[in-house]
Amino acid sequence: QVQLAESGGGLVQAGGSLRLSCAASGRTFTNYAMGWFRRAPGKVREFVSTINWSGDIASYADSVKGRFTISRDNAKNTVYLQMNSLKPEDTAVYFCAASPIFTTHSEHFGSWGQGTQVTVSS
C-alpha cells in the first residue's frame, strides 16, 4: 500500500481559502487515482473529489463544484485540494486516499491518510 500524509488544514473565515496537500510514499504514485474525502462532526464520511493518475480527469461532489480544485504533481508524489469560497459547512476532517481505479466510491480506496482538520468560522 501507499502511505499518505495530509497537511494544510487550519482555521479560516468564511469566504477564505486553504490548500490541502497529501504526500505519498511507498509505491509508484502514478499507479493510483487519488481522492479527497471529508467527515464532518456527527456525519458520515463523504466524497469530495478525485483525480485520475495523469491528472487530466477529475470529479467533484456537487457541494464543492466550482469552489474546490483537485490537482496532482506526479514528480512530487503529491495531490492537492485548493479550497476557495469556504463555508462553515465545509468544516470537517479531510482525508486523502489512493485507489487503483478512478472512482468516487470510498470502498475502492485502499490507502488512507490520517486526516487534517479544516474549520471554517462564520
C-alpha positions as CSV (number, residue, x, y, z in Angstrom):
1,Q,0.0,0.0,0.0
2,V,0.9,3.6,-0.4
3,Q,1.5,5.8,2.7
4,L,-0.3,9.1,2.7
5,A,0.2,12.2,4.8
6,E,-2.1,15.3,4.6
7,S,-1.2,18.8,5.6
8,G,-2.5,22.3,5.1
9,G,-5.6,22.3,7.3
10,G,-6.4,25.0,9.7
11,L,-8.9,27.7,10.8
12,V,-10.2,30.1,8.2
13,Q,-13.1,32.6,8.0
14,A,-16.0,32.0,5.7
15,G,-15.1,33.1,2.2
16,G,-11.4,32.3,2.7
17,S,-9.2,29.8,1.0
18,L,-7.0,26.9,2.0
19,R,-4.8,24.4,0.1
20,L,-4.5,20.9,1.3
21,S,-1.6,18.7,0.3
22,C,-1.2,15.0,0.5
23,A,2.3,13.5,0.1
24,A,2.5,9.8,-1.0
25,S,5.3,7.4,-0.4
26,G,6.0,3.7,-0.6
27,R,4.5,2.8,-4.0
28,T,4.5,4.1,-7.5
29,F,2.3,7.2,-7.3
30,T,1.1,7.1,-10.9
31,N,-0.4,3.7,-10.2
32,Y,-3.2,5.4,-8.3
33,A,-6.1,7.7,-8.7
34,M,-6.2,10.0,-5.7
35,G,-9.2,11.2,-3.8
36,W,-10.2,13.6,-1.1
37,F,-13.0,12.7,1.4
38,R,-14.2,14.5,4.5
39,R,-16.1,13.7,7.7
40,A,-17.9,16.5,9.4
41,P,-18.8,16.3,13.1
42,G,-21.7,13.9,13.6
43,K,-21.8,12.9,10.0
44,V,-20.6,10.0,7.8
45,R,-17.5,10.4,5.6
46,E,-18.4,11.8,2.2
47,F,-16.7,12.1,-1.1
48,V,-15.2,15.4,-2.1
49,S,-13.1,15.0,-5.2
50,T,-11.0,12.5,-7.1
51,I,-8.4,12.7,-9.9
52,N,-7.0,10.1,-12.3
53,W,-3.4,9.0,-12.4
54,S,-2.3,11.5,-15.1
55,G,-4.3,14.5,-13.7
56,D,-6.4,15.1,-16.7
57,I,-9.7,13.8,-15.4
58,A,-11.4,14.9,-12.1
59,S,-14.7,14.6,-10.4
60,Y,-16.3,16.7,-7.7
61,A,-19.2,16.4,-5.2
62,D,-21.9,18.8,-6.1
63,S,-21.4,20.6,-2.8
64,V,-17.9,21.7,-3.7
65,K,-18.1,22.0,-7.5
66,G,-16.9,25.4,-8.7
67,R,-15.2,26.1,-5.4
68,F,-12.6,23.3,-4.9
69,T,-10.0,22.2,-7.4
70,I,-8.0,19.0,-7.2
71,S,-4.6,18.6,-8.8
72,R,-1.6,16.4,-8.6
73,D,2.2,16.7,-9.2
74,N,3.5,13.3,-10.1
75,A,7.1,14.5,-9.9
76,K,6.5,15.4,-6.2
77,N,4.2,12.4,-5.4
78,T,1.7,14.9,-4.1
79,V,-2.0,15.6,-4.6
80,Y,-3.6,19.0,-3.7
81,L,-7.0,20.3,-2.9
82,Q,-7.4,24.0,-3.4
83,M,-10.5,25.2,-1.5
84,N,-11.9,28.6,-2.2
85,S,-15.0,30.4,-1.0
86,L,-15.1,28.3,2.0
87,K,-18.3,27.9,4.0
88,P,-18.9,26.9,7.6
89,E,-20.5,23.6,6.3
90,D,-17.1,22.7,4.8
91,T,-15.8,22.2,8.4
92,A,-14.6,18.6,8.6
93,V,-11.6,16.4,8.8
94,Y,-10.3,16.0,5.3
95,F,-8.7,12.7,4.2
96,C,-6.8,11.8,1.1
97,A,-6.9,8.3,-0.3
98,A,-5.4,6.2,-3.1
99,S,-7.3,3.9,-5.4
100,P,-6.1,1.6,-8.2
101,I,-9.1,2.8,-10.3
102,F,-10.7,6.2,-11.0
103,T,-13.8,6.2,-8.8
104,T,-15.8,8.3,-6.4
105,H,-16.7,5.3,-4.2
106,S,-14.7,5.1,-0.9
107,E,-14.7,1.3,-0.8
108,H,-12.2,1.2,-3.7
109,F,-9.7,3.4,-1.9
110,G,-7.3,1.0,0.0
111,S,-4.9,3.5,1.4
112,W,-5.9,6.5,3.6
113,G,-4.1,9.3,5.4
114,Q,-4.7,10.3,9.0
115,G,-6.7,13.4,8.1
116,T,-6.3,17.1,8.5
117,Q,-8.8,19.4,10.3
118,V,-10.4,22.3,8.4
119,T,-12.5,24.7,10.4
120,V,-14.4,27.5,8.7
121,S,-15.8,30.2,11.0
122,S,-18.8,32.3,10.2
